[in-house]
Amino acid sequence: MMAVGRLLGTGSQAASYLLGGAAVVLAVAAIVTSASAGDVTGWIRDVLG
């Protein structure tokens, strides 16, 4: 039973990572398509400090 629980735990963790990655990719794509390269680099500089 422990193995099954562990498998389900890692599976849901992987799914959450995939969903988070997809959200990041979609957000980046939206930013890139709606902004010029200069705006994007400026935004990245702001984020990175």
Secondary structure, DSSP 8 states (H G I E B T S, - for coil): -HHHHHHHHHHHHHHHHHHHHHHHHHHHHHHHHHS-HHHHHHHHHHHH-
